[in-house]
């Protein structure tokens, strides 16, 4: 479990997170939702250690996050951020292969090479593997970064708006991959997501953030209601059920 306690974070004169406390369950898909600027990505970045903690605490499986070594973190948590800043003259296959570095430290085995091959196939990147990152679309690049995190094979996977730039086919495929990872491999996945319907269809747990505070949190079936979502986004959102599935309508 990831436990966040009284987490406060300020950017300039703005308090982005205000004494946030929440538990993120293990072996589940947790959706971080909320309006733009609510603090979702900041919360994810603090958990990923992309930013230093200013006040409060984060524990990963009961260990103080700040006390875990960088090497150990790379073996326990993979992260796909929004800012995918790497060399544009890197080939897709080499980017994906970087995900295995924490395990082999420059000495890849047949197991590592097979993991990369499998990821290229599963994320539909085989035909793109020899191309440089500046030669492919934003959506294709996004899939390559997710594949890199996938082959890292950590217990925790954090993704910041991974559906950006993905068309319907690949967005659906990615969410199916995440669902499979959670159900079959017991992976723990935290995803910042704006598409409520993908979240409703796949997330086991929701954490809603508004104005730097937790608006609601809990199991999807228990806390995600029309009233809760309408209040969160300050716009009418209706949850309906059809064929045993729940959908959010807000048009």
N, C-alpha and C positions, 0 to 999 in steps of 0.2 A: 504494500500500500504506500502511496505517496500522501504524506500528511503535511498540510500547510497550516501554519499557526500565526495569527496576528501579523500577517504580511502587509507591510506598507511600503510603497515605492513612489518616489516623486521625480518628475521630469521637469526641470526648470521650476516654475512656481506652481505647477499643477500636480496635485496628488492623484496619480493614476490608479493606485490600489490603496484602499483605506482599511487597514486591520482585517484583511481577508483570512478566513479560516475555512478549510475544506479538506475532506478526505477523498482521495481518488482510489477506487477499488482495484485490486489486482485481478488479472485474468479477464478483464472486461473491456469493452469499448466505451470510453467516456467522451461525450461531446461537450465542448466548451462553446457556448452560444451567447449572443448578446448584441446590442447595437454597435455600430462603428465607434471606436474610441472608448469602449466600455472598460478595457483593461485585459481582455482575453489573451492577446498575443504577449503582453507584458508578463502576465502570469505564467504563460508557457515558457517564455525566455528565461524567467527566473528559475523555474524548475529545471530547465536544460542547462543552467549555469552560463548562459550567454550574457547575462548581466549580473553584477554582484548584488547580494541581498543587502538592502539598506536597514531594514528593521523587520523583525519577525524571524520565523524559523521554517525550514523545509526539511522533512525527514523522508528518506527513501528506504523502505523496508526497515524502519526504526533506526536508521543511521542518519546522523546529521549530514546533510548534503555537502556542507562546506568542508567536512573532514574526509570525504571520499577522494581518493587520488584520481587524476585525469585518466590514467590507464584503466583503473577499475570502472570508472564511469563509462568509458568507451565500450567496455564489455557488457555493461548492464543497461545502457540507454542509447538509442539511436534517435537522431533529430533531423527533421526536414523543415527548414525555416522558409520564410517567404523570400528573403534576400539570398538568392542562390549565387553568391559571388565567387566564382572560380574562373580559371583561365578559359577563355573561349576557344583556345587551340588545343583543347583536350578532347580525345575521342570518347564516344559514348561508352564503349566497352571498358576503357581505362577508368572512367569516372565510377562506373558500377563496381569495378574491381577494388577501388579504394575502400569500399565497405568492409572488405575482409582484412584490411591492414591491422586492426587491433588484435586479430587472432594469430596472424602469421608474421607480423613485423618484417615484411620484406622477403619472406621465404615461403611463398605460396606452395601448398601441396595440391595433390590431385583433388582432394576434397574441396579446397578453396576454389579451384578452377571450375569444378563441377557446379558449385553454388552460384558462381557468376554466370555460367552458361544457362542454368535453370532460370535465374532471374531475368536474363535477357529474353528468354522464351516466354516466361509468364507475363512480363510487362510489355510484350509485343515490340521488342527493341532489336531483334535479330537483324532485320534489314537496315537498321540505323547504326549498328555497332561500330562501323568503321568511320562514321561521319564525325566531324568536329561539332562541338556544342554550338558554335555560331552559324552552323549550317542547317540547324533544325529549328522547328517552331517552339514557341513557349510551352505548349502542351506536351510536346515530345520531350523537351528538356525536363519538365516537371516529372514525367514518368521515369526518366533516367535517375533523378535524384531519389525518388521513392524506391526504385530498384536498388540503389546503393545502400539505403538504410535497411532495406529488406534483407540483403545478404550479410549485413552486420550481425544479424541473428541474435538480438538482445532480448531480454525479458520485457523491456519497456520500449515503446515506439511513440515518439511525439511528433505530430504533424501540424504545421501552421497553415491552414487554408490550402490543403493539397489539391482541392478540386478546381482551383483557379486555372484557367486556360484549358481545362479538359472538356472535350465534347461529351455528349451523353454516353457514348459507348465506353469510353475510357474512364469516365467518372464512375459509372456503374461497375466496371471491372475492378477498379481500385477498391471500392467499398466492399465488393465481394471478397477480394483478397484479404482485406482487414478482418472481415467477419470470419473467414476461414482460419486466419492466424489466431484469433481469439478463441474460437471454438475447438479447433483441432490441436493447436500447439500451446494453448494457455497463455498467449502473449497478452500483455497489458498495453492498451492503445489509448492515447489521449489526442483528440483531434479538434482543432479550432475550425468551426464550420459554420457557413452562413445558410446553406441549403437545408431548411428544416425537414424536408421530406426524406432526404438521404439520411439525416440524423435520426429521424423517427424510425426509419426502416432498419437501421443498423446498430444504433447506440443502445447499450444496456443501461447507461447512467448519464444523467445530464447535470452540468453545472452552468447556471445562467449568471452572467455578470452584467451589472448595470451601474454606471457611474462609480466604478471602482469598488463595488461591494457585491457580495453574493446575493442575488435576488431569490434564487431557489436552487436546491440541489437534491438529488435523490434518484431512485430508479425511474426509468422512463415512464412506465405505466402509472406510477404513483404521482409524479410531480408535473408532468407536461400536460397542461390543460389549456383550453381556449382562453380562460381568464388569465392564467399565469403568463402566457405568451403575449396576449394583448397588452397587459400591463408592462411587460418587459420591453416591448418595441414601441409602445405608445401608438399602436395602430391595431385595427381589428384583425385578429387571427382566429380562425375557426378550425377546430380539430373535428374531422369526421371519420367514421369507420366504414370501410367497404371491404367485403371478402376477408374479414379478419385482420385487415391492415388499417393503420391510422395515417391520415393525410392532413397537412396544414394548408388551409386556403387563406390567402391574404390579398387577393386581387380585387 
